[in-house]
Amino acid sequence: MINAIILEYDLTAANILKAKLFEALSAKLRVLNLFDNVDAAVKFIKTRSVDLVFINVSLKNESGFNFFKFLKSPFSFQVVFLAENKELVLDSLVYRPLDFLIKPISNIHILNIYKRFNNNYHHYNLTSTNSKIVFPYDHGFKVEHSNNIIFCQANGNSTKMVRLNNPDIFISKTLKWITNSLNEPTFFRIHKSFFININYVTFFNKTDNTVQLINGEILPISVRKVKEFYFRLSN
């Protein structure tokens, strides 16, 4: 059972969200309490075990981000920010949120949060230094360690693998096969043609949605992937 609280300036809106959470996740999540100010929420979370916090970034007389000023990092809970628009998405990244949702919140949003809470979030925070991928190559099989891979690029029914301090190689497997085989937190598919190692990102250009990698390569990010990429990059 996930224990959650809601910090929202409008308690009517908080109760609506609570009802939606109950409707979608009645046996999996329970809302312990509702708060309309940071002070009360902080006092509560210091005495109770809370797994998930929903926070409106704009409260009545203060910023929802103030909630974190009174708590020691690393935090023992995950957070979902709520807002009427996406202006503060970038400001929220420093707190490594599970998600940033624009109102109104739908049941699909709620189910995605639950899925990410149970699967993706913990997965993203795992560290893996010895993971590898094994694939057919020449007359046998080649082993490539994940930390040697900068990115992979689709090339029809094959894939170009761009490696760190080594020549590029072509693999007789699709990019989809690569992404399924190399399913670990440091890799992210930013585009239908590109699967990158986030550890080798050196710059993200939010103006034209491109990312620069350690080898100087600049690649596009699909519009539908930008939001998730924000969160992956900040974790």
Backbone bond lengths (Angstrom), bond angles and torsions (degrees), N, CA, C in turn:
res aa  C-N    CA-C-N  psi(-1)  N-CA   C-N-CA  omega(-1)  CA-C   N-CA-C  phi
1 M - - - 1.469 - - 1.533 110.13 -
2 I 1.317 117.01 129.61 1.462 122.09 177.93 1.524 108.63 -90.09
3 N 1.327 116.58 124.60 1.457 121.49 176.02 1.525 109.46 -92.74
4 A 1.324 116.54 125.75 1.463 120.74 -175.48 1.522 111.59 -129.66
5 I 1.334 115.46 157.17 1.459 121.38 169.43 1.524 107.72 -131.96
6 I 1.317 116.04 161.10 1.466 121.86 -179.92 1.520 109.07 -125.14
7 L 1.321 116.43 126.31 1.465 122.88 176.10 1.520 107.16 -111.72
8 E 1.322 115.64 106.34 1.466 121.05 -170.70 1.526 109.35 -147.07
9 Y 1.327 117.61 130.27 1.472 120.53 -177.04 1.524 112.37 -63.83
10 D 1.318 117.02 -27.91 1.461 122.05 -178.78 1.526 108.46 -105.79
11 L 1.333 116.78 104.73 1.460 119.83 -176.24 1.532 112.25 -66.81
12 T 1.319 116.71 -23.32 1.465 119.15 174.54 1.525 109.47 -66.12
13 A 1.332 115.62 -44.75 1.471 120.61 177.22 1.529 110.29 -64.15
14 A 1.334 116.15 -36.74 1.463 120.37 178.75 1.525 111.09 -63.66
15 N 1.318 116.17 -41.33 1.460 120.00 178.71 1.530 112.02 -67.83
16 I 1.325 116.44 -34.87 1.469 120.01 176.53 1.528 109.65 -64.03
17 L 1.349 116.39 -44.39 1.464 120.04 177.93 1.520 110.87 -63.25
18 K 1.325 116.22 -41.08 1.468 120.32 178.38 1.525 110.52 -58.79
19 A 1.338 116.28 -42.60 1.465 120.70 179.86 1.530 111.07 -65.10
20 K 1.323 115.99 -39.40 1.466 119.88 179.04 1.526 110.89 -66.13
21 L 1.327 115.84 -40.64 1.460 119.92 178.18 1.525 110.73 -62.89
22 F 1.339 115.99 -40.85 1.464 120.16 178.36 1.521 110.61 -65.32
23 E 1.322 116.19 -41.54 1.466 120.80 -178.86 1.529 111.30 -62.53
24 A 1.326 116.19 -42.25 1.464 120.46 -175.51 1.520 113.29 -85.52
25 L 1.354 116.35 -31.50 1.464 119.72 -171.17 1.525 112.56 -135.71
26 S 1.300 116.90 41.70 1.467 120.70 -171.14 1.522 113.94 -56.51
27 A 1.322 117.44 -36.24 1.462 120.03 -177.10 1.530 112.52 -96.98
28 K 1.333 116.31 1.98 1.465 119.83 -172.97 1.523 113.56 -120.41
29 L 1.330 116.04 -21.31 1.472 120.09 -177.02 1.518 109.66 -143.54
30 R 1.337 115.33 140.71 1.461 118.85 175.02 1.527 109.21 -132.42
31 V 1.300 115.90 138.89 1.468 121.60 178.43 1.527 107.37 -90.47
32 L 1.316 116.13 115.43 1.462 120.85 -176.88 1.519 112.76 -75.44
33 N 1.350 115.94 -35.45 1.464 118.69 -177.00 1.519 110.78 -165.72
34 L 1.336 114.88 161.57 1.469 122.79 176.69 1.526 108.57 -118.41
35 F 1.333 116.53 141.79 1.463 120.99 -179.53 1.527 109.72 -137.05
36 D 1.355 114.44 146.88 1.461 118.28 177.05 1.530 111.65 -114.12
37 N 1.347 116.85 8.93 1.461 119.93 177.52 1.523 110.18 -149.52
38 V 1.312 116.09 152.93 1.462 122.64 -175.08 1.516 112.26 -63.93
39 D 1.327 117.06 -44.01 1.463 121.08 -174.96 1.523 112.04 -56.68
40 A 1.309 117.30 -48.06 1.467 121.37 -178.88 1.530 111.09 -65.20
41 A 1.325 116.54 -40.11 1.465 120.30 -179.86 1.519 111.17 -65.68
42 V 1.334 116.98 -40.82 1.468 121.41 179.56 1.525 110.72 -64.27
43 K 1.320 116.97 -44.36 1.470 120.40 179.17 1.521 111.19 -60.31
44 F 1.323 116.11 -39.08 1.461 120.51 -179.00 1.526 110.81 -67.80
45 I 1.319 116.83 -47.21 1.466 120.03 -173.96 1.526 112.32 -69.69
46 K 1.329 117.00 -20.03 1.464 120.34 177.81 1.525 112.02 -76.92
47 T 1.323 116.68 -14.55 1.463 119.75 -177.85 1.523 113.65 -116.45
48 R 1.322 116.75 -5.95 1.465 120.60 -177.58 1.516 110.58 -128.64
49 S 1.307 115.78 156.92 1.465 121.09 176.47 1.532 108.40 -87.30
50 V 1.316 115.34 114.09 1.466 121.27 -178.27 1.524 109.03 -123.24
51 D 1.326 116.37 133.74 1.463 121.46 -177.55 1.529 113.20 -98.38
52 L 1.335 115.78 -31.40 1.454 120.28 -172.35 1.527 109.96 -143.00
53 V 1.342 115.87 132.78 1.461 121.31 -179.56 1.522 109.75 -123.42
54 F 1.331 116.31 124.55 1.461 121.84 173.73 1.522 107.45 -96.11
55 I 1.327 117.75 123.68 1.457 121.07 -175.38 1.532 111.06 -129.29
56 N 1.322 115.96 125.52 1.463 119.65 170.70 1.533 107.23 -76.80
57 V 1.319 117.54 126.04 1.467 120.05 -175.71 1.523 111.94 -68.01
58 S 1.332 117.35 -18.94 1.467 120.66 179.52 1.525 109.81 -121.17
59 L 1.326 115.89 104.03 1.460 121.09 177.78 1.525 109.75 -94.92
60 K 1.320 118.27 -176.05 1.469 120.90 -173.90 1.524 112.73 -60.43
61 N 1.328 116.34 -56.31 1.462 119.68 -175.19 1.519 112.72 -122.38
62 E 1.313 117.23 17.09 1.457 120.12 -177.32 1.523 110.42 -160.09
63 S 1.325 114.35 168.91 1.462 120.52 177.11 1.520 109.87 -86.29
64 G 1.301 116.32 141.85 1.459 120.07 176.30 1.520 111.81 -62.42
65 F 1.330 116.86 -23.78 1.459 120.95 179.03 1.536 111.93 -66.22
66 N 1.333 117.31 -20.08 1.468 120.86 178.81 1.527 112.02 -61.17
67 F 1.319 115.81 -21.56 1.461 121.67 -179.96 1.532 111.06 -53.07
68 F 1.333 116.74 -35.43 1.459 121.39 -173.70 1.524 113.09 -82.78
69 K 1.324 117.24 -14.25 1.459 120.13 -178.38 1.522 112.52 -68.45
70 F 1.319 116.27 -21.49 1.463 120.69 -175.34 1.529 112.79 -104.18
71 L 1.340 116.21 8.75 1.461 120.66 -178.08 1.521 110.42 -125.79
72 K 1.312 115.76 147.40 1.459 120.16 -179.09 1.518 110.87 -85.46
73 S 1.325 115.16 136.66 1.461 121.38 174.61 1.530 109.27 -89.73
74 P 1.341 119.15 146.02 1.456 126.90 4.08 1.524 112.13 -77.67
75 F 1.318 116.08 147.54 1.451 121.04 -176.88 1.523 110.24 -81.32
76 S 1.313 115.90 146.70 1.463 121.00 -178.44 1.525 112.46 -88.78
77 F 1.315 116.98 3.27 1.458 121.74 -178.28 1.529 109.59 -126.97
78 Q 1.307 114.73 165.34 1.456 121.54 173.50 1.520 108.83 -104.45
79 V 1.321 116.97 156.49 1.462 119.89 -174.10 1.527 111.39 -130.48
80 V 1.324 114.13 142.69 1.461 121.99 172.33 1.519 107.23 -120.95
81 F 1.319 117.19 121.32 1.452 121.02 178.33 1.524 110.33 -88.33
82 L 1.333 115.39 143.18 1.462 122.62 178.17 1.523 108.25 -117.97
83 A 1.323 116.78 144.14 1.462 119.90 179.90 1.519 110.40 -159.10
84 E 1.334 114.50 163.10 1.461 120.65 176.87 1.529 111.33 -85.96
85 N 1.336 116.79 -18.33 1.478 121.53 177.56 1.525 107.89 -150.66
86 K 1.325 116.59 176.40 1.474 120.31 -173.58 1.522 113.50 -99.26
87 E 1.324 118.87 17.55 1.460 121.81 -175.74 1.526 113.09 -60.19
88 L 1.320 117.59 -31.83 1.460 120.65 -173.88 1.530 113.32 -102.70
89 V 1.326 116.85 15.20 1.467 119.56 -179.98 1.522 111.24 -56.25
90 L 1.328 117.01 -49.60 1.464 120.52 -177.52 1.528 112.01 -63.70
91 D 1.343 116.43 -38.65 1.464 119.85 178.53 1.527 111.41 -62.90
92 S 1.314 116.42 -28.15 1.467 120.13 -176.20 1.523 113.24 -77.15
93 L 1.320 117.57 -18.56 1.459 120.54 -171.63 1.518 113.78 -63.92
94 V 1.325 117.00 -28.44 1.459 120.21 179.96 1.528 111.56 -60.61
95 Y 1.335 117.19 -24.08 1.469 121.79 -179.14 1.533 112.59 -92.71
96 R 1.321 115.69 3.69 1.470 122.08 177.89 1.530 112.75 50.90
97 P 1.318 117.48 58.55 1.469 119.85 -176.73 1.518 113.25 -70.16
98 L 1.305 114.46 154.43 1.455 120.86 173.84 1.528 109.23 -70.05
99 D 1.332 115.70 -35.76 1.463 120.40 177.93 1.526 109.82 -164.50
100 F 1.316 115.72 164.04 1.465 123.78 175.17 1.521 105.36 -130.41
101 L 1.333 116.43 109.56 1.463 120.97 -172.79 1.522 111.95 -107.72
102 I 1.315 114.87 135.09 1.462 121.29 175.23 1.523 108.12 -93.03
103 K 1.313 115.96 128.18 1.469 120.07 179.51 1.529 110.34 -66.59
104 P 1.339 116.81 150.92 1.469 128.68 0.27 1.534 111.83 -78.84
105 I 1.315 115.16 153.69 1.462 121.61 -177.94 1.529 109.51 -91.61
106 S 1.310 116.72 127.72 1.465 120.92 -178.98 1.522 110.76 -100.40
107 N 1.329 115.92 167.75 1.462 120.42 177.04 1.524 111.51 -63.60
108 I 1.325 116.24 -31.45 1.467 119.88 177.71 1.526 110.11 -63.95
109 H 1.352 116.30 -42.19 1.466 120.43 177.00 1.529 110.13 -58.31
110 I 1.326 115.69 -44.81 1.461 121.25 -176.99 1.526 111.00 -63.88
111 L 1.312 116.97 -44.01 1.463 120.32 179.36 1.523 111.31 -65.56
112 N 1.328 116.82 -35.60 1.468 120.07 177.13 1.525 111.23 -66.50
113 I 1.331 116.19 -37.51 1.467 120.14 177.44 1.524 109.83 -63.54
114 Y 1.309 116.32 -44.65 1.468 120.23 -179.95 1.526 110.90 -61.11
115 K 1.324 115.89 -43.86 1.465 120.32 179.51 1.521 110.52 -62.75
116 R 1.323 116.28 -44.41 1.462 120.15 -179.43 1.530 111.04 -66.57
117 F 1.312 116.19 -38.18 1.465 120.48 178.90 1.529 110.70 -59.26
118 N 1.307 116.38 -46.32 1.458 120.88 -174.31 1.521 114.64 -82.69
119 N 1.317 116.16 -25.21 1.456 118.63 -176.21 1.521 113.40 -116.38
120 N 1.309 115.36 -64.31 1.458 119.69 -169.19 1.515 114.64 -68.03
121 Y 1.325 117.70 -44.31 1.459 118.57 -173.13 1.532 111.83 -59.88
122 H 1.323 116.52 -49.51 1.454 119.33 -179.65 1.519 110.10 -66.42
123 H 1.323 115.08 -34.04 1.458 119.66 179.27 1.520 110.32 -64.08
124 Y 1.348 117.97 -41.42 1.449 121.43 -178.55 1.522 111.90 -64.82
125 N 1.315 117.14 -28.29 1.446 119.73 -175.40 1.519 114.07 -93.35
126 L 1.319 116.03 4.90 1.450 119.24 174.24 1.523 108.84 -78.01
127 T 1.301 117.65 148.71 1.456 120.09 174.77 1.512 108.30 -111.57
128 S 1.311 116.02 138.61 1.454 120.47 -178.03 1.508 109.32 -139.37
129 T 1.307 117.16 113.33 1.455 120.27 -178.30 1.522 112.16 -106.87
130 N 1.328 117.36 -13.39 1.453 119.98 -175.69 1.521 112.85 -117.06
131 S 1.346 118.50 9.43 1.453 120.02 -178.97 1.519 109.39 -66.96
132 K 1.303 114.62 153.18 1.466 118.93 -175.82 1.519 109.72 -150.49
133 I 1.326 114.69 166.75 1.453 121.73 176.05 1.524 107.38 -127.73
134 V 1.323 116.29 137.37 1.462 122.41 179.88 1.519 108.01 -116.51
135 F 1.342 117.24 128.61 1.459 120.45 -176.25 1.528 110.41 -146.22
136 P 1.368 116.65 156.03 1.471 120.08 178.66 1.529 110.22 -62.03
137 Y 1.329 116.25 138.20 1.464 120.23 -179.15 1.528 108.95 -156.39
138 D 1.331 116.31 126.52 1.461 122.20 -175.82 1.529 109.58 53.05
139 H 1.344 117.23 -118.94 1.466 120.33 -177.08 1.534 112.20 -106.06
140 G 1.308 115.80 22.92 1.453 118.39 -179.16 1.516 111.59 -159.65
141 F 1.311 117.20 -140.34 1.452 123.09 179.87 1.520 108.99 -129.83
142 K 1.338 115.05 139.99 1.460 120.31 179.33 1.525 109.80 -109.12
143 V 1.312 116.61 141.79 1.458 122.98 175.95 1.525 108.23 -107.78
144 E 1.335 116.67 124.39 1.464 121.17 178.59 1.523 108.02 -125.14
145 H 1.331 116.80 123.79 1.458 120.84 178.06 1.530 109.90 -76.56
146 S 1.314 116.09 141.98 1.466 121.01 -172.73 1.523 113.02 -60.04
147 N 1.336 117.09 -33.44 1.460 117.93 -177.83 1.531 113.23 -75.78
148 N 1.342 116.53 -0.99 1.465 120.73 173.57 1.521 112.18 -95.14
149 I 1.338 116.74 -4.27 1.469 121.07 -175.20 1.528 110.25 -103.08
150 I 1.338 116.58 123.93 1.464 121.21 176.93 1.529 109.63 -86.37
151 F 1.323 115.99 -51.70 1.461 119.69 174.50 1.522 109.99 -162.19
152 C 1.335 115.14 164.85 1.460 122.14 176.12 1.523 108.34 -122.52
153 Q 1.325 115.60 142.51 1.464 120.84 -177.57 1.519 110.31 -126.77
154 A 1.332 115.37 131.46 1.461 120.19 178.56 1.522 110.33 -64.37
155 N 1.338 114.54 139.89 1.465 120.60 179.46 1.525 107.99 -142.94
156 G 1.346 114.84 69.76 1.460 119.77 -174.89 1.512 109.55 68.62
157 N 1.337 116.99 -124.70 1.452 121.16 178.89 1.530 112.87 -90.99
158 S 1.322 115.71 9.29 1.464 120.43 175.27 1.527 108.83 -124.50
159 T 1.323 116.83 175.98 1.466 122.06 -177.63 1.528 110.02 -136.15
160 K 1.323 115.71 134.49 1.463 120.03 173.16 1.524 108.11 -89.97
161 M 1.318 116.86 126.64 1.454 122.00 177.85 1.528 108.45 -106.44
162 V 1.332 115.68 117.88 1.462 121.25 179.22 1.521 107.57 -96.28
163 R 1.343 116.10 121.96 1.458 120.87 -171.08 1.523 112.93 -112.76
164 L 1.309 114.94 159.89 1.458 122.07 -179.95 1.530 109.71 -79.97
165 N 1.337 115.98 119.27 1.470 122.32 177.69 1.525 113.68 58.65
166 N 1.320 116.11 25.78 1.469 121.68 177.36 1.527 109.11 -143.33
167 P 1.340 117.69 154.79 1.469 120.14 179.47 1.530 111.37 -62.97
168 D 1.330 115.64 154.06 1.459 120.70 173.86 1.524 108.92 -65.34
169 I 1.327 115.25 150.18 1.465 119.39 174.57 1.525 109.14 -131.63
170 F 1.330 116.04 155.69 1.462 121.48 177.97 1.526 108.81 -110.09
171 I 1.334 114.40 132.96 1.461 121.77 -176.64 1.523 108.89 -113.76
172 S 1.317 116.23 136.47 1.465 120.07 -178.23 1.520 111.46 -83.23
173 K 1.320 114.71 49.63 1.458 122.37 176.72 1.523 107.97 -138.26
174 T 1.345 116.83 151.80 1.470 120.28 179.28 1.527 110.30 -74.38
175 L 1.338 115.62 163.16 1.461 119.80 177.79 1.528 110.42 -63.80
176 K 1.314 116.91 -33.96 1.466 120.23 178.00 1.525 110.38 -61.06
177 W 1.311 116.75 -40.34 1.464 120.41 178.33 1.532 109.81 -63.91
178 I 1.331 116.61 -40.87 1.465 121.16 178.96 1.526 110.76 -62.45
179 T 1.342 116.74 -46.84 1.468 120.03 -178.13 1.526 111.62 -64.03
180 N 1.313 117.00 -35.61 1.466 119.87 178.14 1.526 111.61 -71.97
181 S 1.320 116.22 -33.50 1.466 120.78 -177.54 1.523 112.01 -80.88
182 L 1.329 115.96 -27.56 1.468 120.70 -177.23 1.518 108.64 -112.39
183 N 1.311 116.09 57.02 1.455 122.68 -175.52 1.521 110.15 -87.71
184 E 1.334 117.00 84.92 1.453 120.50 179.74 1.521 110.20 -142.35
185 P 1.333 118.26 163.59 1.458 121.92 -168.76 1.515 116.40 -65.17
186 T 1.325 118.59 -22.35 1.467 119.29 -176.82 1.521 112.86 -83.26
187 F 1.328 117.31 -5.36 1.466 120.42 -178.42 1.519 111.40 -111.90
188 F 1.329 115.07 144.36 1.467 119.94 -178.04 1.525 109.65 -148.86
189 R 1.322 116.25 136.03 1.472 120.96 178.76 1.525 108.54 -88.81
190 I 1.327 116.60 102.19 1.456 121.58 -175.76 1.519 112.99 -83.32
191 H 1.329 116.44 -13.24 1.466 121.80 -172.58 1.525 106.87 -161.79
192 K 1.313 117.37 160.08 1.467 118.87 -179.81 1.525 111.95 -61.15
193 S 1.341 116.37 -20.21 1.461 120.08 -177.69 1.518 114.78 -106.46
194 F 1.356 117.84 -6.31 1.457 119.23 -173.16 1.540 112.66 -134.09
195 F 1.315 114.65 134.18 1.458 123.75 178.99 1.528 106.23 -128.41
196 I 1.347 117.26 111.92 1.461 119.70 -168.74 1.531 113.05 -113.83
197 N 1.328 114.52 157.28 1.461 121.89 172.04 1.525 106.69 -91.67
198 I 1.330 117.08 111.02 1.463 121.86 -174.84 1.530 111.63 -62.08
199 N 1.318 117.18 -25.28 1.459 119.85 178.48 1.530 112.59 -62.74
200 Y 1.337 116.75 -19.41 1.459 120.28 -177.19 1.525 113.01 -106.38
201 V 1.335 116.29 17.12 1.470 121.01 173.69 1.525 108.82 -79.20
202 T 1.336 117.05 129.86 1.463 120.75 178.14 1.525 112.44 -111.03
203 F 1.351 117.41 -21.78 1.460 119.77 -179.69 1.512 110.25 -159.01
204 F 1.330 115.10 137.38 1.465 121.14 174.02 1.519 108.93 -117.44
205 N 1.314 116.94 121.17 1.464 122.29 -179.57 1.522 108.19 -98.43
206 K 1.337 116.58 105.72 1.465 120.39 -176.38 1.522 112.00 -77.45
207 T 1.350 116.93 -12.55 1.460 119.92 179.84 1.522 111.55 -72.25
208 D 1.332 115.29 -45.68 1.469 117.79 -179.13 1.534 112.47 -115.15
209 N 1.345 116.56 12.47 1.465 121.55 177.45 1.529 112.44 53.32
210 T 1.329 114.61 57.67 1.452 120.13 174.94 1.520 109.25 -127.87
211 V 1.304 115.75 159.55 1.457 121.21 178.83 1.527 108.63 -129.00
212 Q 1.334 115.32 138.63 1.458 120.11 176.93 1.516 108.81 -106.47
213 L 1.331 115.46 135.79 1.453 121.14 -178.09 1.522 111.09 -105.15
214 I 1.319 115.87 171.83 1.450 122.17 -172.25 1.534 113.14 -60.03
215 N 1.323 117.13 -24.55 1.459 120.76 -179.92 1.532 112.56 -90.45
216 G 1.340 116.58 6.30 1.459 121.34 178.89 1.515 114.78 90.80
217 E 1.318 116.82 -8.49 1.467 121.32 -179.63 1.527 109.83 -66.73
218 I 1.341 116.27 136.16 1.458 122.22 177.21 1.529 108.21 -113.13
219 L 1.327 115.89 123.67 1.466 121.05 -174.97 1.526 110.61 -123.72
220 P 1.328 116.87 149.92 1.473 120.33 178.67 1.516 112.62 -81.87
221 I 1.333 115.44 150.89 1.461 121.58 173.99 1.527 107.81 -113.30
222 S 1.315 116.82 129.32 1.462 120.02 178.15 1.521 109.84 -61.25
223 V 1.329 116.71 142.25 1.462 121.35 -178.94 1.522 111.23 -54.53
224 R 1.306 116.87 -41.50 1.470 120.14 -177.76 1.529 112.75 -71.53
225 K 1.342 116.83 -11.74 1.454 121.18 -179.60 1.526 112.74 -98.81
226 V 1.333 117.99 -11.97 1.462 121.73 -171.64 1.522 112.56 -59.57
227 K 1.315 117.55 -48.33 1.465 120.46 -176.47 1.525 111.38 -60.00
228 E 1.329 116.51 -48.32 1.461 119.21 -179.28 1.527 110.66 -64.80
229 F 1.337 115.90 -35.00 1.463 119.33 178.90 1.524 110.99 -62.96
230 Y 1.358 117.16 -39.00 1.470 121.19 175.26 1.532 110.30 -50.07
231 F 1.331 114.55 -51.02 1.452 120.11 -174.40 1.517 112.31 -71.51
232 R 1.332 116.35 -38.17 1.453 119.15 178.54 1.525 110.80 -64.71
233 L 1.326 116.45 -39.96 1.459 121.39 -177.87 1.524 111.14 -67.24
234 S 1.321 116.93 -31.25 1.474 120.41 -175.88 1.511 112.81 -85.87
235 N 1.325 118.19 -10.55 1.466 120.97 -178.27 1.517 111.78 -98.27
